[in-house]
Every structure is written in structure tokens, then in C-alpha cells.
Amino acid sequence: MKLKFDRLALFLLTLPVYLFIFLPVSYLLLSSISTRAEILAVPIHWIPQNPTLKNYIDILTPGTDTSEVSRTFKITMKNSFIVASSVTVISLLAGSLAAYALVRIRMPMRSTLLLGIMGTRMIPEVSLVIPLYIIATRVGLYNKPIVLILTYLSFALPFAIWLMAAFFETIPIELEDAAQIDGASRLRTFFSIILPISAPGLVSTALFVFLGAWDEFFFALIFTSTITAKTVPVAIAEFTGRYVVDVGAMMTGGVLATIPPIVLSMIFARYIISGLTAGAVKG
């Protein structure tokens, strides 16, 4: 009896946390199938009385009377996926090689170098945007997806190096010594032994990098102005016009934008948990 009471008390204590986490998400989902009148109603209509899929239809199968932002939303999702995937692949490849070198190769001021790499991640975006903008316009990269890939790497790559270095330190060096005794080079040891063992850490790093690039708004707003390069966060912001806000389309865009990260998280949940816990304990 006491055990049941303790579980009930624990649930009641955590209930506000659950509400804080899931209530905004639930409201986002319900608002995406609500009419504009219901979304703007006072008091709030938590449950739509006249649910509709019009907002999804306007985005997924737009008609002639659909707004320009809704018609091009699918293109921005494609741009976001290309940019986020490219940043993730480059960060994993270059970041894992750099992290392995920092962990296994003896070099002076290794710890200082690691701190310096992570320190670059702490630089505010607003302090970098002006020089990056000048460089992008002068070399002809402005308004192209490649400029977002390069700028996103400025914060994604240091993060990947730092996270993978913490994970590589947990791998016993005896495995590498045994491979080198058998005649394997350091590079072959890295690709044949270290990377397969590091799969949980790689997946965790990849997901965090992908989410960071997928959700980034400031650089995407500054460096893109046409549909050929705009990403999802910029497209959602553009549902806010000068005289009117398309709240329903904005909510629907938010729901669609959350689908890829959620799907990836569900697919790789097991690797993410094991990767984070493995990187937290050394030895």
C-alpha cells in the first residue's frame, strides 16, 4: 500500500513537469487543425470544435489561391534537409578524425587546444555575422545553400570534436595496440575498430549536430533571401506578414518541421542513450 502511495505521490509531483513539456506541443498540434477563428478565440479553445486539414492541404498540395509561403514550404524543407545532412556528414567525418588525433596523438598543449576549439563554439553568432556576410558576398556564395553549410560548420564542427573526443577517451587503448601489433596502420585502426565501437557516440553527435543545423534561424535569415536557399525556420517566420499573421499555417509549418527530428530520434533512441551514458564515464 505504501509503495502505491509513493508512486502516486511521485506521479503527482512530476505532473507539472509533464504539462510544461507536452502542453505547448499539444497546443501546436491542435492549432494546426483549427480554424483561424478558433485559434484567436478568447478564451482559448484547447479542443477544436471544427477540425480541418486545410492548412496541411495548402502546404502539401497547394492550389492557386494558396499563399506564396505555403506553396514554397516544401522547397524550404528540402533545403533544410540538404543543409543539415551536409553539415552532419562533414562534422562527423572531420570532427571524429580531429577528435581522435587530439585524444591519441601526444602533442603539446592538447588540453588548451581542446578548450580553444570549444571556446570558438561560445562566440555569439551576432559577432560573426558581419565578417561572414562580407566574405560571402565577395566570393559569390550569398543566397546559396553552400553558404549555410559553411557557416553552420563554424559552430557544429567544434561541438562534434569536443563530444567525440570525450567518447574516444572511454575506449581502451589496448584495442588499438593489439591492432597495430597485427600490422594495422593508425588510420586503418581508426576506421576498422574505433569507428564501429564508437557507433553510439557517432549517432548521438550526429543527431545533435543535425538538430542544431535544422533549427538554426539567425544565419539562415541573414544569408538567404530567395526560395533557392531559404530554410524551414525562415519560412515559418515569413507566415508573419506586415498586416496579417497566418497563424494556422505557422502552426502547421511548425508541426511539419518537427517530423524529421522526431523520426530520427525514435529510430536512433537506443544509440543516443547508450552514447551519452558511455561518454559520461571514463574507463
C-alpha positions in Angstrom: 0.0 0.0 0.0 2.8 2.4 0.9 4.5 1.6 -2.4 1.4 2.5 -4.4 1.1 5.7 -2.4 4.7 6.6 -3.1 4.2 6.0 -6.8 1.1 8.2 -6.8 2.9 11.0 -5.0 5.8 10.8 -7.4 3.5 11.0 -10.3 1.7 14.0 -8.9 5.0 15.7 -8.3 6.2 15.1 -11.8 2.8 16.0 -13.4 3.6 19.8 -13.7 6.9 18.8 -15.5 4.9 16.7 -18.0 2.5 19.5 -18.5 5.3 22.0 -19.0 6.9 19.8 -21.7 3.9 18.4 -23.6 1.3 21.2 -23.3 2.9 23.6 -25.9 3.5 20.6 -28.3 -0.2 19.5 -27.9 -1.4 23.1 -28.5 0.8 23.3 -31.6 -0.7 20.1 -33.0 -4.3 21.1 -32.2 -3.9 24.6 -33.5 -2.6 23.2 -36.9 -6.1 21.6 -37.4 -8.1 24.5 -36.1 -9.6 27.4 -38.0 -8.2 30.9 -37.6 -11.3 32.0 -35.6 -10.8 29.2 -33.1 -7.0 29.9 -32.7 -7.7 33.6 -32.0 -10.7 32.9 -29.8 -10.8 34.2 -26.2 -10.8 32.2 -24.0 -8.6 29.6 -25.7 -10.2 26.7 -27.5 -8.0 23.8 -26.5 -10.0 21.3 -28.4 -11.0 22.5 -32.0 -14.8 22.4 -32.5 -14.5 22.3 -36.3 -11.2 20.5 -37.0 -9.9 21.0 -40.5 -6.9 19.8 -42.6 -6.9 22.9 -44.8 -3.6 24.1 -43.5 -1.9 20.8 -44.4 -3.6 20.7 -47.8 -2.4 24.2 -48.6 1.2 23.3 -47.8 1.3 19.7 -49.2 -0.9 20.2 -52.2 -1.1 24.0 -52.7 -3.7 25.5 -55.1 -3.8 28.7 -57.0 -5.3 30.6 -54.0 -2.6 29.4 -51.6 -0.1 31.9 -50.3 3.4 32.1 -51.7 5.0 31.0 -48.4 2.7 27.9 -48.2 3.4 27.0 -51.8 7.1 27.0 -51.3 7.3 25.5 -47.9 8.1 22.0 -49.2 11.1 23.5 -51.0 12.4 25.1 -47.8 12.1 21.7 -46.0 14.2 20.2 -48.8 16.8 23.0 -48.4 16.9 22.4 -44.7 17.4 18.7 -45.1 20.2 19.1 -47.6 22.0 21.7 -45.4 21.5 19.8 -42.1 22.6 16.5 -43.7 25.7 18.0 -45.3 26.7 19.7 -42.1 26.2 16.5 -40.2 28.2 14.3 -42.5 31.1 16.8 -42.7 31.1 17.4 -39.0 31.2 13.6 -38.3 34.0 12.9 -40.7 36.3 15.8 -39.9 35.3 16.0 -36.3 35.9 12.4 -35.5 39.3 12.5 -37.2 40.3 15.6 -35.3 39.0 14.3 -32.0 40.9 11.0 -32.4 44.1 12.9 -33.2 43.7 15.1 -30.1 43.0 12.1 -27.8 45.5 9.6 -29.1 48.4 11.6 -30.5 50.7 13.2 -28.0 51.1 16.9 -28.6 51.9 19.9 -26.5 49.1 22.0 -25.1 46.5 19.3 -26.1 44.1 20.3 -23.3 44.5 24.0 -24.2 43.7 23.2 -27.8 40.6 21.4 -26.9 39.4 24.3 -24.7 40.2 26.7 -27.6 38.1 24.6 -30.0 35.2 24.6 -27.6 35.7 28.3 -27.0 35.1 29.1 -30.6 31.6 27.5 -30.1 30.9 30.0 -27.4 31.4 33.0 -29.7 27.9 34.7 -30.2 26.6 34.4 -33.7 25.9 38.1 -33.9 29.6 39.0 -33.6 30.4 36.7 -36.6 27.6 37.6 -38.9 29.1 40.8 -40.3 32.5 39.5 -41.4 30.9 36.3 -42.7 28.4 38.3 -44.6 31.1 40.4 -46.2 33.1 37.3 -47.2 30.0 35.5 -48.6 29.0 38.4 -50.8 32.6 38.9 -52.1 33.2 35.3 -53.0 29.7 34.9 -54.6 28.3 32.5 -52.0 25.4 34.7 -50.8 22.0 33.2 -51.2 23.3 29.7 -51.9 22.9 26.7 -49.7 26.7 26.2 -49.5 27.0 29.4 -47.5 24.7 28.0 -44.8 26.7 24.7 -44.8 30.0 26.6 -44.3 28.6 29.0 -41.6 26.9 26.2 -39.7 30.2 24.3 -39.6 31.6 27.1 -37.6 29.6 26.0 -34.6 28.8 22.4 -35.5 32.4 21.2 -36.1 33.8 22.4 -32.7 30.9 20.7 -30.9 31.4 17.5 -32.8 35.1 17.5 -32.0 34.5 18.1 -28.3 31.8 15.4 -28.0 33.7 12.8 -29.9 36.9 13.4 -28.0 35.1 12.8 -24.8 33.8 9.5 -26.2 37.1 8.3 -27.7 38.7 8.8 -24.3 36.5 6.0 -22.9 37.8 3.4 -25.5 40.6 1.3 -24.1 43.9 2.0 -25.9 44.7 -1.7 -25.7 42.4 -2.4 -28.6 44.5 -0.1 -30.8 47.8 -1.5 -29.5 46.6 -5.0 -30.5 45.6 -3.9 -34.0 49.0 -2.2 -34.5 50.8 -5.3 -33.4 48.9 -7.2 -36.1 50.2 -4.7 -38.6 47.3 -2.3 -39.0 48.1 1.4 -39.5 46.7 4.0 -37.3 44.2 5.1 -40.0 43.0 1.6 -40.6 42.7 1.0 -36.9 40.5 4.1 -36.7 38.1 3.1 -39.5 38.0 -0.6 -38.8 38.0 -0.7 -35.0 37.4 2.7 -33.4 34.5 3.9 -35.5 32.4 0.7 -35.2 32.9 0.8 -31.5 32.0 4.4 -31.4 28.7 4.0 -33.2 26.6 5.2 -30.2 28.7 8.3 -29.8 28.6 9.0 -33.5 24.8 8.7 -33.6 24.5 11.0 -30.6 26.8 13.6 -32.1 25.1 13.3 -35.5 21.7 13.9 -34.0 22.7 17.0 -32.0 24.5 18.5 -35.0 21.6 17.8 -37.3 19.1 19.4 -34.8 21.4 22.4 -34.5 21.6 22.9 -38.2 17.9 22.1 -38.8 16.7 24.7 -36.2 19.2 27.5 -36.9 17.5 30.7 -37.8 19.8 33.7 -37.5 22.4 32.8 -40.2 19.6 31.5 -42.4 17.8 34.8 -42.2 20.8 36.9 -43.0 22.4 34.8 -45.7 19.3 33.8 -47.7 16.6 35.9 -49.5 15.2 33.6 -52.2 13.5 30.3 -52.2 16.6 28.5 -53.6 18.3 28.8 -50.3 15.7 29.6 -47.6 15.3 27.0 -44.8 12.3 26.0 -42.7 12.8 28.4 -39.7 12.9 31.3 -42.1 9.8 30.1 -44.0 7.9 29.7 -40.7 8.8 33.3 -39.8 7.5 34.5 -43.1 4.0 33.5 -42.3 4.0 36.7 -40.3 3.2 39.4 -42.8 3.1 43.2 -42.5 -0.6 43.4 -41.8 -1.7 39.9 -41.1 -0.3 36.7 -39.4 -1.3 33.3 -40.9 -1.4 31.6 -37.5 -2.8 28.3 -38.8 -0.2 27.9 -41.5 2.6 28.9 -39.0 1.4 26.2 -36.6 1.2 23.6 -39.4 4.7 24.5 -40.6 5.9 24.0 -37.0 4.3 20.5 -36.9 5.8 19.5 -40.2 9.2 20.9 -39.2 9.3 18.7 -36.1 8.7 15.5 -38.0 12.2 14.8 -39.3 13.9 15.3 -35.9 11.3 13.2 -34.1 11.6 10.4 -36.6 15.4 10.4 -36.3 15.2 10.5 -32.5 12.8 7.5 -32.4 14.9 5.5 -34.9 18.2 6.0 -33.0 16.9 6.4 -29.5 18.8 3.3 -28.3 22.1 4.5 -29.7 21.6 8.0 -28.3 21.1 6.8 -24.7 24.0 4.4 -24.8 26.2 7.0 -26.5 25.5 9.7 -23.9 26.0 7.3 -20.9 29.2 5.8 -22.4 30.7 9.2 -22.9 29.9 10.2 -19.4 32.1 7.6 -17.7 35.8 7.1 -18.5 37.3 3.6 -18.4 
